[in-house]
Amino acid sequence: MLVQTTRLFPLIISHHLHPSCTRSVRQTFRWSGGSIAAASRGLRSMDPGAPTTNASPTPAEFSAESTNPAATDRIGGQETTPPVGLLPGETVVREGKATILFPSANEVFYNPVQEFNRDLTCAVITEFARDLLAQRGVKVVVPGEKERVVVSLSEEANEAGIQTEEKDGVEEPAVTATVGEKCERGLRVLEGLAASGLRSVRFALEVPGLQSVTANDFSTKAAALIGRNAQYNGVSHILQASCRDASMLMYEMRGKKDRYDVIDLDPYGSPASFLDAAVQAVSEGGLLCITCTDMAVMAGNSGETCYSKYGSVSIKAKYCHEMALRIILHSVDQRAGVYQRYIQPLLSVSVDFYIRVFVRVFTGQATVKNSASKQALVYNCVGCGSFHLQRMGRRTSNGKHMKYSAATGPPTGPECEHCGQRHQLGGPIWAEPIHDLAFVQKVLSGVSGNPSRFGTSKRIEGVLSMVTEELEDAPLYYTVDSLSSTVHCNTPPLLQFRSALLHAGHRVSLSHACKNAIKTDAPPAAVWDIVRCWEQANPVKREKLSPTSPAFKILSTKPSLEACFTVREDANPQSRKRHLTRFQENPQAFWGPKARAKVGGGISTDLQDKRKKCQNKRKNQIADSSQLKSFPCKKFRQGTCTHGDKCCYSHDLEQPDEEKME
């Protein structure tokens, strides 16, 4: 029985805090059988045998709930959930098929915008389980999904009609795995930083073919709530709550027989401190799912901090969101290489305020040697934004053997050949493809064929459609508005600029990371030639350009090609023609990352109050400088004011507070 203590001490869940931060808020919990007894410092001791009026249902009561029709409807994904077992002050959050109990004080830890992240993860793990369990003789069955078919263009197939899909002539597996059932040959999943356990509960209810799901959190209070949510959703036979340090738990599971098939890391901020343990605890060919929400660091605001965490220097550039994806892939691959392991990216997306990567981890000493040639430094021009990639290593095929050597460079001179400005050096970053298009296509087919499965199916379909259209071998991108802004001319329409690149014989695509992005294999010289041709049709006033500006230097050079801006049919991708939800509008005001828990318990100050702090102190805006006399002189208080009586601020230290704030 879980004794109600929320009225005396609010239940604050540590949302992926560092262990050093959460030790001060740790309380002692006793797990006895299926029940949980709580005892916290500063609270009066409670006798579990004493009668209590606010108690949650026992595991037996939960079992009884799971057998009644109302509970069955709840597990089946219906909107009506019986409010049985709720403690005073608790709220119920429904997402997907999960119904999660949240203390009212902790509503800040549920961010509905992250539903896309959780939906996408369920879709990816489902396809990963389908491929992996097929090798183990298990067929995955997804509710609401029609049997997949393939259409052959041969005459025999046309006569026979549509045939069911077969895997290299292998017979259909005799064992089937459905959602909510434990599969002995299934996947072992670990969510290292689970908080309330919402993601893990959704795995247990929505992903078929699971043997076990371990939802871990360093906070004992969080682990207690995970256990309650597992019982409330009827998935205790699959989901086990764990109260451990995430890194230590993964380090202890490094043995080949103990490793997890899937590890999900969704910390508050940077996952850097967990990557070393994660690449060791994931099984051979296992799936590693990583979320990064420290986009300010990875997008170039703090390059030195990015290097200390990920071993890569981030720079401020228009392609910073894709560069952030490549930085985390480089960091994971570098850590895996220490243990003779390497990664294979399946899907990498940059959406909203975070990035999400899905990679498989393999072991192979020979393949690990290719790692250096997969990384690259980035030379970014601070004037025009042109960029060049310098590979860290070089590999050449010598018959049956592969020869490895140091790369040659640099790819550009000390000054930009287009605008004459200097270069910034960033990276190293992952320079290989960041998606496995075959796998992405499977995920896309699964989502589009069963749109009612997820609440964000339309957006997932739009993002993955763009991913399948991206150029694999063209790292980073330009943006049309930044190119035109450099030369101070009108911005060309996106389709016309894409058509010009296609007419010039280059490949081009959009990017899911930026709506105005242009990914192309064209060299920077060809891109600027097209910009010069556009400027000739839409001239700027050359006399207003400074001789030292990038625009003057770029436009002073005549284009070496005649660009054609006639719109081509293939310039408009299918995702754009179908008007898919590629870039979603902000769902609500202030929808970004939420506040974390305070050290010692409690909730951080509301973000809106924090934004208003120290703002609009002056009720009446000052229009006349003489009004400054009503404000105290800070330098006079410190004894450093040298203006004396000529100072425009007041030297009266006894000024009333009312006058100070006006």
Disulfide bonds with the S-S distance in Angstrom:
none
